[in-house]
Amino acid sequence: MGCHLCDEMTASLRLLQSELAFEFELVDIDKNEQLRKRYDVDVPVVALGGEVVCYHFFEEDMLRQAIENG
């Protein structure tokens, strides 16, 4: 994807993934006009069930809370 923030977010998700046993999908917003309009400069985005959990930077506490309440 060519985005250092995206790379950092992905690495953080992978570290937490083994502990919390969740799956995630990488989506290139540039390939989807609706997503590009919605998130444009707010990448990377972590969403769960259509709700944004965090964007720009990884927020472990927010993700943990979203998974536990999800």
N, CA, C and O atoms as CSV, one atom per row, in Angstrom:
chain,resi,resn,atom,element,x,y,z
A,1,MET,N,N,0.820,-1.206,0.000
A,1,MET,CA,C,0.000,0.000,0.000
A,1,MET,C,C,0.854,1.256,0.000
A,1,MET,O,O,0.381,2.319,-0.403
A,2,GLY,N,N,2.108,1.158,0.445
A,2,GLY,CA,C,2.998,2.315,0.372
A,2,GLY,C,C,2.744,3.389,1.404
A,2,GLY,O,O,3.009,4.563,1.143
A,3,CYS,N,N,2.241,3.025,2.567
A,3,CYS,CA,C,1.925,4.003,3.611
A,3,CYS,C,C,2.600,3.556,4.900
A,3,CYS,O,O,2.273,2.495,5.433
A,4,HIS,N,N,3.539,4.351,5.405
A,4,HIS,CA,C,4.257,3.939,6.612
A,4,HIS,C,C,3.339,3.833,7.825
A,4,HIS,O,O,3.548,2.971,8.680
A,5,LEU,N,N,2.333,4.690,7.914
A,5,LEU,CA,C,1.385,4.593,9.023
A,5,LEU,C,C,0.573,3.302,8.925
A,5,LEU,O,O,0.277,2.663,9.935
A,6,CYS,N,N,0.220,2.931,7.704
A,6,CYS,CA,C,-0.510,1.673,7.491
A,6,CYS,C,C,0.353,0.481,7.887
A,6,CYS,O,O,-0.125,-0.463,8.516
A,7,ASP,N,N,1.620,0.534,7.514
A,7,ASP,CA,C,2.546,-0.547,7.866
A,7,ASP,C,C,2.683,-0.684,9.379
A,7,ASP,O,O,2.700,-1.796,9.906
A,8,GLU,N,N,2.780,0.446,10.075
A,8,GLU,CA,C,2.897,0.426,11.533
A,8,GLU,C,C,1.618,-0.107,12.170
A,8,GLU,O,O,1.675,-0.887,13.121
A,9,MET,N,N,0.460,0.312,11.649
A,9,MET,CA,C,-0.825,-0.151,12.173
A,9,MET,C,C,-0.957,-1.660,11.972
A,9,MET,O,O,-1.396,-2.371,12.876
A,10,THR,N,N,-0.582,-2.144,10.802
A,10,THR,CA,C,-0.661,-3.570,10.504
A,10,THR,C,C,0.234,-4.371,11.439
A,10,THR,O,O,-0.176,-5.416,11.946
A,11,ALA,N,N,1.437,-3.898,11.670
A,11,ALA,CA,C,2.366,-4.589,12.575
A,11,ALA,C,C,1.797,-4.643,13.990
A,11,ALA,O,O,1.899,-5.675,14.654
A,12,SER,N,N,1.212,-3.570,14.449
A,12,SER,CA,C,0.614,-3.534,15.789
A,12,SER,C,C,-0.568,-4.487,15.885
A,12,SER,O,O,-0.729,-5.178,16.891
A,13,LEU,N,N,-1.390,-4.530,14.853
A,13,LEU,CA,C,-2.528,-5.452,14.836
A,13,LEU,C,C,-2.056,-6.901,14.876
A,13,LEU,O,O,-2.631,-7.727,15.584
A,14,ARG,N,N,-1.026,-7.200,14.129
A,14,ARG,CA,C,-0.509,-8.573,14.099
A,14,ARG,C,C,0.047,-8.996,15.460
A,14,ARG,O,O,-0.113,-10.149,15.860
A,15,LEU,N,N,0.681,-8.096,16.158
A,15,LEU,CA,C,1.203,-8.415,17.491
A,15,LEU,C,C,0.070,-8.753,18.460
A,15,LEU,O,O,0.190,-9.681,19.260
A,16,LEU,N,N,-1.008,-8.015,18.388
A,16,LEU,CA,C,-2.131,-8.220,19.297
A,16,LEU,C,C,-3.033,-9.378,18.849
A,16,LEU,O,O,-3.759,-9.959,19.655
A,17,GLN,N,N,-2.976,-9.693,17.584
A,17,GLN,CA,C,-3.834,-10.726,17.009
A,17,GLN,C,C,-3.649,-12.083,17.675
A,17,GLN,O,O,-4.633,-12.780,17.919
A,18,SER,N,N,-2.434,-12.468,17.969
A,18,SER,CA,C,-2.201,-13.780,18.575
A,18,SER,C,C,-2.787,-13.862,19.979
A,18,SER,O,O,-3.223,-14.929,20.409
A,19,GLU,N,N,-2.800,-12.759,20.683
A,19,GLU,CA,C,-3.355,-12.742,22.037
A,19,GLU,C,C,-4.882,-12.744,22.033
A,19,GLU,O,O,-5.507,-13.474,22.802
A,20,LEU,N,N,-5.479,-11.931,21.173
A,20,LEU,CA,C,-6.933,-11.760,21.196
A,20,LEU,C,C,-7.674,-12.588,20.154
A,20,LEU,O,O,-8.905,-12.590,20.132
A,21,ALA,N,N,-6.948,-13.287,19.295
A,21,ALA,CA,C,-7.542,-14.196,18.298
A,21,ALA,C,C,-8.627,-13.529,17.457
A,21,ALA,O,O,-9.783,-13.951,17.472
A,22,PHE,N,N,-8.248,-12.495,16.733
A,22,PHE,CA,C,-9.175,-11.844,15.809
A,22,PHE,C,C,-8.574,-11.877,14.413
A,22,PHE,O,O,-7.367,-12.045,14.244
A,23,GLU,N,N,-9.416,-11.718,13.438
A,23,GLU,CA,C,-8.986,-11.633,12.046
A,23,GLU,C,C,-9.155,-10.190,11.585
A,23,GLU,O,O,-10.017,-9.464,12.082
A,24,PHE,N,N,-8.333,-9.789,10.641
A,24,PHE,CA,C,-8.530,-8.475,10.045
A,24,PHE,C,C,-8.218,-8.538,8.566
A,24,PHE,O,O,-7.499,-9.419,8.094
A,25,GLU,N,N,-8.775,-7.587,7.854
A,25,GLU,CA,C,-8.623,-7.512,6.408
A,25,GLU,C,C,-8.004,-6.169,6.055
A,25,GLU,O,O,-8.462,-5.127,6.524
A,26,LEU,N,N,-6.977,-6.192,5.239
A,26,LEU,CA,C,-6.385,-4.957,4.734
A,26,LEU,C,C,-7.157,-4.525,3.509
A,26,LEU,O,O,-7.380,-5.324,2.599
A,27,VAL,N,N,-7.568,-3.267,3.473
A,27,VAL,CA,C,-8.347,-2.734,2.369
A,27,VAL,C,C,-7.651,-1.485,1.851
A,27,VAL,O,O,-7.339,-0.575,2.618
A,28,ASP,N,N,-7.414,-1.447,0.563
A,28,ASP,CA,C,-6.823,-0.273,-0.086
A,28,ASP,C,C,-7.957,0.664,-0.471
A,28,ASP,O,O,-8.694,0.388,-1.417
A,29,ILE,N,N,-8.103,1.772,0.253
A,29,ILE,CA,C,-9.231,2.673,-0.008
A,29,ILE,C,C,-9.153,3.321,-1.385
A,29,ILE,O,O,-10.169,3.779,-1.910
A,30,ASP,N,N,-7.976,3.365,-1.969
A,30,ASP,CA,C,-7.845,3.959,-3.299
A,30,ASP,C,C,-8.536,3.130,-4.370
A,30,ASP,O,O,-8.762,3.616,-5.478
A,31,LYS,N,N,-8.874,1.886,-4.054
A,31,LYS,CA,C,-9.556,1.013,-5.011
A,31,LYS,C,C,-11.071,1.022,-4.827
A,31,LYS,O,O,-11.788,0.309,-5.530
A,32,ASN,N,N,-11.561,1.831,-3.881
A,32,ASN,CA,C,-12.988,1.910,-3.608
A,32,ASN,C,C,-13.368,3.375,-3.439
A,32,ASN,O,O,-12.986,4.009,-2.456
A,33,GLU,N,N,-14.106,3.904,-4.382
A,33,GLU,CA,C,-14.432,5.336,-4.392
A,33,GLU,C,C,-15.160,5.778,-3.127
A,33,GLU,O,O,-14.875,6.854,-2.601
A,34,GLN,N,N,-16.087,4.975,-2.632
A,34,GLN,CA,C,-16.832,5.339,-1.420
A,34,GLN,C,C,-15.911,5.408,-0.201
A,34,GLN,O,O,-16.002,6.336,0.603
A,35,LEU,N,N,-15.026,4.421,-0.073
A,35,LEU,CA,C,-14.091,4.439,1.051
A,35,LEU,C,C,-13.099,5.593,0.932
A,35,LEU,O,O,-12.737,6.218,1.930
A,36,ARG,N,N,-12.668,5.866,-0.282
A,36,ARG,CA,C,-11.724,6.977,-0.483
A,36,ARG,C,C,-12.376,8.296,-0.075
A,36,ARG,O,O,-11.738,9.127,0.572
A,37,LYS,N,N,-13.638,8.494,-0.446
A,37,LYS,CA,C,-14.347,9.719,-0.065
A,37,LYS,C,C,-14.556,9.797,1.445
A,37,LYS,O,O,-14.447,10.867,2.043
A,38,ARG,N,N,-14.857,8.652,2.049
A,38,ARG,CA,C,-15.149,8.633,3.484
A,38,ARG,C,C,-13.901,8.851,4.339
A,38,ARG,O,O,-13.945,9.595,5.318
A,39,TYR,N,N,-12.779,8.203,3.973
A,39,TYR,CA,C,-11.606,8.223,4.835
A,39,TYR,C,C,-10.445,9.070,4.324
A,39,TYR,O,O,-9.606,9.496,5.117
A,40,ASP,N,N,-10.378,9.318,3.049
A,40,ASP,CA,C,-9.354,10.114,2.385
A,40,ASP,C,C,-8.070,10.324,3.192
A,40,ASP,O,O,-7.131,9.544,3.031
A,41,VAL,N,N,-7.989,11.326,4.036
A,41,VAL,CA,C,-6.758,11.630,4.779
A,41,VAL,C,C,-6.745,11.007,6.180
A,41,VAL,O,O,-5.830,11.262,6.963
A,42,ASP,N,N,-7.745,10.200,6.491
A,42,ASP,CA,C,-7.841,9.596,7.817
A,42,ASP,C,C,-7.287,8.178,7.880
A,42,ASP,O,O,-7.633,7.428,8.794
A,43,VAL,N,N,-6.445,7.796,6.941
A,43,VAL,CA,C,-5.871,6.450,6.953
A,43,VAL,C,C,-4.613,6.432,7.815
A,43,VAL,O,O,-3.941,7.455,7.941
A,44,PRO,N,N,-4.294,5.322,8.392
A,44,PRO,CA,C,-5.038,4.068,8.372
A,44,PRO,C,C,-6.226,4.112,9.328
A,44,PRO,O,O,-6.259,4.901,10.272
A,45,VAL,N,N,-7.181,3.260,9.062
A,45,VAL,CA,C,-8.404,3.172,9.855
A,45,VAL,C,C,-8.570,1.734,10.320
A,45,VAL,O,O,-8.372,0.797,9.546
A,46,VAL,N,N,-8.931,1.562,11.580
A,46,VAL,CA,C,-9.331,0.258,12.086
A,46,VAL,C,C,-10.813,0.371,12.416
A,46,VAL,O,O,-11.225,1.205,13.223
A,47,ALA,N,N,-11.602,-0.482,11.780
A,47,ALA,CA,C,-13.041,-0.475,12.009
A,47,ALA,C,C,-13.482,-1.873,12.418
A,47,ALA,O,O,-12.902,-2.875,12.001
A,48,LEU,N,N,-14.501,-1.915,13.230
A,48,LEU,CA,C,-15.082,-3.174,13.667
A,48,LEU,C,C,-16.589,-3.034,13.549
A,48,LEU,O,O,-17.197,-2.179,14.192
A,49,GLY,N,N,-17.183,-3.880,12.722
A,49,GLY,CA,C,-18.628,-3.810,12.528
A,49,GLY,C,C,-19.091,-2.490,11.947
A,49,GLY,O,O,-20.189,-2.022,12.251
A,50,GLY,N,N,-18.260,-1.889,11.113
A,50,GLY,CA,C,-18.625,-0.624,10.485
A,50,GLY,C,C,-18.347,0.607,11.333
A,50,GLY,O,O,-18.526,1.732,10.867
A,51,GLU,N,N,-17.916,0.411,12.562
A,51,GLU,CA,C,-17.601,1.529,13.443
A,51,GLU,C,C,-16.090,1.717,13.535
A,51,GLU,O,O,-15.353,0.751,13.733
A,52,VAL,N,N,-15.633,2.947,13.393
A,52,VAL,CA,C,-14.201,3.237,13.488
A,52,VAL,C,C,-13.748,3.084,14.935
A,52,VAL,O,O,-14.335,3.658,15.852
A,53,VAL,N,N,-12.695,2.300,15.116
A,53,VAL,CA,C,-12.107,2.085,16.439
A,53,VAL,C,C,-10.955,3.069,16.639
A,53,VAL,O,O,-10.834,3.678,17.702
A,54,CYS,N,N,-10.123,3.220,15.633
A,54,CYS,CA,C,-9.036,4.185,15.683
A,54,CYS,C,C,-8.592,4.511,14.262
A,54,CYS,O,O,-8.815,3.737,13.331
A,55,TYR,N,N,-7.975,5.645,14.118
A,55,TYR,CA,C,-7.405,6.019,12.829
A,55,TYR,C,C,-6.119,6.802,13.057
A,55,TYR,O,O,-5.895,7.361,14.130
A,56,HIS,N,N,-5.295,6.830,12.044
A,56,HIS,CA,C,-3.959,7.438,12.060
A,56,HIS,C,C,-2.955,6.612,12.864
A,56,HIS,O,O,-1.911,6.221,12.343
A,57,PHE,N,N,-3.269,6.348,14.128
A,57,PHE,CA,C,-2.341,5.634,14.994
A,57,PHE,C,C,-3.076,4.521,15.741
A,57,PHE,O,O,-4.267,4.639,16.029
A,58,PHE,N,N,-2.368,3.459,16.047
A,58,PHE,CA,C,-2.923,2.316,16.752
A,58,PHE,C,C,-3.245,2.693,18.191
A,58,PHE,O,O,-2.409,3.253,18.900
A,59,GLU,N,N,-4.460,2.382,18.612
A,59,GLU,CA,C,-4.882,2.624,19.990
A,59,GLU,C,C,-5.310,1.287,20.586
A,59,GLU,O,O,-6.458,0.864,20.453
A,60,GLU,N,N,-4.360,0.636,21.243
A,60,GLU,CA,C,-4.591,-0.715,21.753
A,60,GLU,C,C,-5.779,-0.778,22.710
A,60,GLU,O,O,-6.602,-1.688,22.609
A,61,ASP,N,N,-5.878,0.166,23.625
A,61,ASP,CA,C,-6.983,0.150,24.590
A,61,ASP,C,C,-8.336,0.232,23.883
A,61,ASP,O,O,-9.280,-0.462,24.260
A,62,MET,N,N,-8.425,1.075,22.867
A,62,MET,CA,C,-9.683,1.223,22.121
A,62,MET,C,C,-10.032,-0.070,21.391
A,62,MET,O,O,-11.194,-0.475,21.362
A,63,LEU,N,N,-9.034,-0.716,20.806
A,63,LEU,CA,C,-9.279,-1.964,20.088
A,63,LEU,C,C,-9.682,-3.071,21.059
A,63,LEU,O,O,-10.624,-3.817,20.793
A,64,ARG,N,N,-8.980,-3.181,22.174
A,64,ARG,CA,C,-9.339,-4.188,23.175
A,64,ARG,C,C,-10.790,-4.006,23.630
A,64,ARG,O,O,-11.544,-4.975,23.719
A,65,GLN,N,N,-11.167,-2.778,23.911
A,65,GLN,CA,C,-12.521,-2.481,24.360
A,65,GLN,C,C,-13.546,-2.833,23.286
A,65,GLN,O,O,-14.593,-3.404,23.591
A,66,ALA,N,N,-13.253,-2.497,22.044
A,66,ALA,CA,C,-14.171,-2.781,20.944
A,66,ALA,C,C,-14.351,-4.282,20.748
A,66,ALA,O,O,-15.463,-4.751,20.507
A,67,ILE,N,N,-13.255,-5.037,20.850
A,67,ILE,CA,C,-13.337,-6.495,20.688
A,67,ILE,C,C,-14.116,-7.112,21.852
A,67,ILE,O,O,-14.958,-7.985,21.644
A,68,GLU,N,N,-13.838,-6.663,23.060
A,68,GLU,CA,C,-14.532,-7.210,24.220
A,68,GLU,C,C,-16.027,-6.895,24.199
A,68,GLU,O,O,-16.836,-7.713,24.638
A,69,ASN,N,N,-16.399,-5.719,23.694
A,69,ASN,CA,C,-17.801,-5.306,23.657
A,69,ASN,C,C,-18.494,-5.701,22.359
A,69,ASN,O,O,-19.714,-5.598,22.230
A,70,GLY,N,N,-17.670,-6.164,21.381
A,70,GLY,CA,C,-18.156,-6.428,20.038
A,70,GLY,C,C,-19.016,-7.611,19.917
A,70,GLY,O,O,-19.482,-7.926,18.822
